[in-house]
Amino acid sequence: MLNKAATKRKLTRREQRDLDVEISFMEGVVRREPGCVEAWRVLSEDYSRRGKFEESLHAEEELARLAPNDPCVLYDLACGYSLNKRIDQAVAAISRAVAKGFKDFRWLLRDPDLVNVRRDPLFKKVWVKISTVQSGVV
């Protein structure tokens, strides 16, 4: 799981150029092989590192379509929604991630990518559900 908020460090020109080359390459890969999960994963991370959160979210949505039962993919989708201030969708993605087995609740409470979600009253409802799962009561 990439901490997208931590990627706000200013990239050097070389890092920007290298990322742009990799993004261009990966965009070509997903055009030729739209079902390539790993290419979508790299593309999502690269877009995030470049601060292109809308493009990253698109890649995360594709990943979630391709791997709908992967809790890490669903968690990253929630982060993408949060960074794009789409709180309802972020909360829904967190709920799906937990239902599919996501258990890193400590990180969920600290992850800077989810600040927008944690500030929203909807999160309190989800946190009650998460706390129940965390304590082993289902």
C-alpha positions as CSV (number, residue, x, y, z in Angstrom):
1,M,0.0,0.0,0.0
2,L,1.5,3.2,-1.1
3,N,1.2,6.2,1.2
4,K,0.2,8.7,-1.4
5,A,0.2,11.7,0.9
6,A,3.9,10.9,1.7
7,T,4.7,11.2,-2.0
8,K,4.2,15.0,-1.8
9,R,8.0,15.3,-1.5
10,K,9.2,17.3,-4.4
11,L,10.7,15.0,-7.0
12,T,13.9,15.9,-8.7
13,R,13.8,16.6,-12.4
14,R,15.4,13.2,-13.0
15,E,12.8,11.4,-10.8
16,Q,10.0,13.2,-12.7
17,R,11.5,12.3,-16.1
18,D,12.0,8.6,-15.0
19,L,8.4,8.5,-13.6
20,D,7.0,10.0,-16.8
21,V,8.8,7.4,-18.9
22,E,7.6,4.6,-16.7
23,I,4.0,6.0,-16.8
24,S,4.1,6.2,-20.6
25,F,5.4,2.6,-20.8
26,M,2.8,1.3,-18.3
27,E,0.0,3.2,-20.2
28,G,1.1,1.3,-23.3
29,V,1.1,-2.0,-21.4
30,V,-2.5,-1.5,-20.1
31,R,-3.6,-0.5,-23.6
32,R,-2.3,-3.8,-25.0
33,E,-3.1,-5.9,-21.9
34,P,-6.0,-4.3,-20.1
35,G,-6.3,-7.3,-17.7
36,C,-2.7,-7.0,-16.5
37,V,-3.2,-6.4,-12.7
38,E,0.5,-5.7,-12.0
39,A,0.7,-3.0,-14.7
40,W,-2.4,-1.3,-13.3
41,R,-0.8,-1.5,-9.8
42,V,2.4,0.1,-11.0
43,L,0.6,2.7,-13.0
44,S,-1.6,3.7,-9.9
45,E,1.6,4.1,-7.7
46,D,3.4,6.1,-10.4
47,Y,0.4,8.4,-11.0
48,S,0.3,9.0,-7.2
49,R,4.0,9.7,-6.9
50,R,3.5,12.3,-9.7
51,G,0.6,13.8,-7.7
52,K,-2.0,12.8,-10.4
53,F,-4.6,11.5,-7.9
54,E,-7.5,11.5,-10.4
55,E,-5.5,9.3,-12.8
56,S,-4.4,7.1,-9.9
57,L,-8.0,6.6,-8.8
58,H,-8.9,5.5,-12.3
59,A,-6.2,2.9,-12.2
60,E,-7.3,1.8,-8.7
61,E,-10.9,1.4,-10.0
62,E,-9.6,-0.8,-12.8
63,L,-7.6,-2.8,-10.2
64,A,-10.7,-3.2,-8.1
65,R,-12.6,-4.4,-11.2
66,L,-9.9,-7.0,-11.9
67,A,-9.3,-8.1,-8.3
68,P,-12.6,-7.4,-6.5
69,N,-11.7,-9.8,-3.6
70,D,-8.2,-8.4,-2.8
71,P,-8.4,-6.4,0.5
72,C,-5.3,-4.4,-0.3
73,V,-6.6,-3.3,-3.7
74,L,-9.9,-2.3,-2.0
75,Y,-8.0,-0.4,0.7
76,D,-5.9,1.4,-1.9
77,L,-9.2,2.3,-3.7
78,A,-10.5,3.8,-0.5
79,C,-7.3,5.9,-0.2
80,G,-7.8,7.1,-3.8
81,Y,-11.4,8.1,-3.2
82,S,-10.4,9.9,0.0
83,L,-7.6,11.8,-1.8
84,N,-10.2,12.8,-4.4
85,K,-12.7,13.8,-1.6
86,R,-15.2,11.2,-2.6
87,I,-16.0,10.2,1.0
88,D,-19.0,8.0,0.5
89,Q,-17.2,5.9,-2.0
90,A,-14.1,5.8,0.3
91,V,-16.2,4.6,3.2
92,A,-17.8,1.9,1.1
93,A,-14.4,0.7,-0.2
94,I,-13.1,0.5,3.4
95,S,-16.1,-1.6,4.4
96,R,-15.5,-3.9,1.4
97,A,-11.8,-4.2,2.3
98,V,-12.5,-5.2,5.8
99,A,-15.2,-7.6,4.7
100,K,-12.6,-9.2,2.4
101,G,-10.0,-9.5,5.1
102,F,-8.2,-6.2,5.6
103,K,-6.9,-6.1,9.2
104,D,-4.2,-3.4,9.5
105,F,-6.5,-1.3,11.6
106,R,-3.7,0.6,13.3
107,W,-2.5,1.8,9.9
108,L,-6.0,2.7,8.9
109,L,-6.2,5.1,11.8
110,R,-2.9,6.7,10.9
111,D,-2.8,6.6,7.1
112,P,-2.5,10.2,5.9
113,D,-4.4,9.2,2.7
114,L,-7.5,8.7,4.8
115,V,-7.6,11.9,6.7
116,N,-10.6,13.1,4.7
117,V,-12.5,10.0,5.5
118,R,-11.6,9.9,9.2
119,R,-12.9,13.5,9.6
120,D,-16.3,12.5,8.2
121,P,-19.1,11.3,10.5
122,L,-19.7,8.3,8.2
123,F,-16.4,6.9,9.3
124,K,-17.6,6.6,12.9
125,K,-20.3,4.1,11.7
126,V,-17.7,2.1,9.8
127,W,-15.3,2.2,12.7
128,V,-18.0,0.5,14.9
129,K,-18.1,-2.3,12.4
130,I,-14.3,-2.5,12.2
131,S,-14.0,-2.5,16.0
132,T,-16.4,-5.5,16.0
133,V,-14.3,-7.4,13.5
134,Q,-11.1,-6.4,15.3
135,S,-12.4,-7.8,18.6
136,G,-13.4,-11.0,16.9
137,V,-17.1,-10.5,17.3
138,V,-18.9,-10.8,13.9
